[in-house]
Structures are given as structure tokens and as C-alpha cells.
């Protein structure tokens, strides 16, 4: 009997804890009112709504490219999430917005001093947002990256923080377009690969 009572108490506390850690997401009507593009199907909006389940707070919504790219982000204490979705043929597909390949990183590092190299450590990159769709069907994205520091607790003049603009067609391969030190106004245009 004691084991049964303990089990019921455990299940109840898990349920209450889970209920306290999640919040209601946006309703279908709220999503329809929030977005500029009025031709999202109900299926697309409901699928997008499901991506926000189990979050502690309602995320901020963004319509990056009306009718094509939507996203949400949330900051919750020490955790932050940013998810971007491509809408094609009535489907909502999560896409990657940060590059991960060696070719991109090699190109980026060719523009910075030898002592200040960038890497793909997650805490060195900001969220990446889709800025616009270019005439050649590429999507232009913007992010900020900080160069690697093997001793982050020691101030180091070789650490750089750069704004980056890059483009993609498929959210798998990314091409660096331009970059600039956040302390300057001048952008450095990147040559062809």
C-alpha cells in the first residue's frame, strides 16, 4: 500500500511540475492575426503552433519572409532558443540558420588576423535571422560571431566580434557575403569562393 501511495504521489508531483513548467502557446486565431501573410493554411499554422509546445514562456514570433520563413525565439533564464521554419507546399520544416561547414569557416578566418580565429562553438555565435530574400532566390541571413578564446576569463585584445551576412538557398550550404568588426561601420565584401 505504501508503495502504491508513493507511486501516485510521484506521478502527481511530476504532472504538477510539468504543468508549471509549460505555458499555453498561441491560439490559431492569434497566429492568424499576428502574421502579415494571410494565406497560411490552417495546417501550416497548427504545425507551427506544435513547435512551441512545452516552452516555459510564450516565444516572440517573427515573420522573416512573409509566406516563406517564420521563426520564434525565447529567452528563459540561462536557456535561449531560436527556431526557424521554411514553409513549402503546406509543410513547416525546421531549418538550420547557422553554418557548420569547414569551407565557410575557412573563408571567414581568411579575413581575420592569425591570432583571432573563429570556430563553431555554440556560445560564440548569436541567433541568426533571415533578413530578406535576394533576387537570385538566395536567403540573406545575419548573425554575430566571436572569435575563439582559450582563456575566456582573461581579457584578450585578439578576441574579435564580427557581424556577418551570409546567404543560402537550401539552409544547408552557406556562403559568406560580408563581415565587419562590431566597432566599425565599414563592411568587408567577400570575394567569390
N, C-alpha and C positions, 0 to 999 in steps of 0.2 A: 504494500500500500504506500509506504514512504517513497519507494522508487517511482511509482506512478505519479504521486503528487509532485515530486521533484521534477519529473519529466514535463508535466503540464506547466509547472511554474517556469521552467526553462523555455519552453515553446512560447508561452505568453510574453515573457520578457524579450525574447528575440523579435516577436511580432511588434511589440510596442517600440522597441529600439529602432526597427526598420521603418516603422511608420513615422517616427520622429525625425529620422534622417533623410526623408524624402519629402518632396513638395509636389503640389499639383502642377502640372505642366500647362501650357497654353491650350485653350479650347480650339476647336475647329473654327469657330466664329472669330476668335481673337486673331488667329493666324490669317484668316481671310482679310480682316480689317487692317492688319499690320503691314502686309506686303503691297507694293505698288502694282505688281503684275497681277492682273485679275483673272488670268486663265489657268492658274494652277488647279489641277483636278483635286477632287476630294481625296482620292487615293494618295496623291503626292503629299498633301498636307497632313494626312493621318500618318503616313510613313515617316514624315519629318517629325511629327509630334512624338512618335515612338522613340526617336533618337534621344529625347530629352528625359526619358523616364529615369527614375531613381537618382535624380540630382537633388542636392540639398536646397538649392535656390533656383528660382526661375532664371534661366540664362538670358543674356542680351541677344537679340536677334539681329541679323544683318542680311540684307538682300544685296549681295555683292554685284551680281549681274541679273537684273530682273528677268525672270523666266528661265534662267540657266543655272545660276550659282547662288545658293543660300548657305548661311552659316549661323552658328551660335557660339557664344563663349561665356564662361562663368569663372569668377574668382571666388574661392571659398576657403578662407584661411590660408593654409600652406599649399593648397592644391588649386590648380587652374587648368581649365580645359578649353580647347578651341577645336571645333569640328566644322568642316566644310563639306558641302554636298553638291554634286553635279546632278542636274535634272535632265534626263534624256528619255524620251519615249515612255513617259509616265512612270519612270523609275527614279528613285532617290538613291544615289550611290555616293558613299563617303569617299573623298579623295584626299590625297596627300598634298600639302601645300609647301612643305619644306623639302629641299633637295637632299639626296642622300648618296649620290654617286661620286666617285673619285674624280671624274672629269670636271665636274662643276667646282669641286673643292680645289683642284689643281689650278684652274683658271682664276678663281678668287685669290688664291695665295700668290699667284704670279704678279699681282698688283700691290702687294704689301711688303714691307721690309722683312728680311730674312728672320729676324728675331720675333716677329709678330705673326704667327701662323694661325689660321682658323681651323677648327675641327668640327665634327658633328655632335659633340656632347650636347645633350638636350638643354642644359641650363645656360648654354651660351647663345641660344637663338630665341628671339621673340616669336610670338604668334606671327604667322604670315597671312596677309589678307589679299584677296583678289581685288585689284584696283580697277581694272577695266578689260574689255575685250578689244584687241587690236584689229586693224583691217585685214591682216593676214590670218585670222582665226586663232591667233595665239592669245592666251590669257596673260595679262601682266600682273605680277604679284610683288608685294613689298614686305620686307622683313628687316630686322636689325640683328646683327651678329657681333659677338665679342670674341676677340682672339683668345687663344688658349693661354692660361696662366697656371704653371705647375705649382705655384705657391700663392693661392688667392688671398691669403691673409697678409701678404707683404705687398705694399704698393710697388707698382712696376710701370715705368714710363713706356715700356714696349707693348703694353696692352692697348689694343685699338677697339673702338666701337664704330661699326660702319652701318649705314643704311644701305640696303641692297634692293635693286629692282631686277627681276628675272622673269622669264616667260616660259610658257609651256602650252602644248596643245592637248596633252593626254594626262597631265598631272602625275607623270612617271619620269619623264626626262625634262630637265630644266636647263635653260641657257641664261647665263648672266648677261644682263643688258648694260647696267651701270651701277656704280657704287660711289659712296662718299663718306669721309670721316664725319661723324656727327657734329664735330666742332667747326666744320667749314660749310660754305654754301655751294662750293663748286663740285659738280658731279664729274666723275671719270667715266667716259664712254668706253665700253668694252668692245674690242675688235671681234671679228668672226672667229669661230672655233676652227 
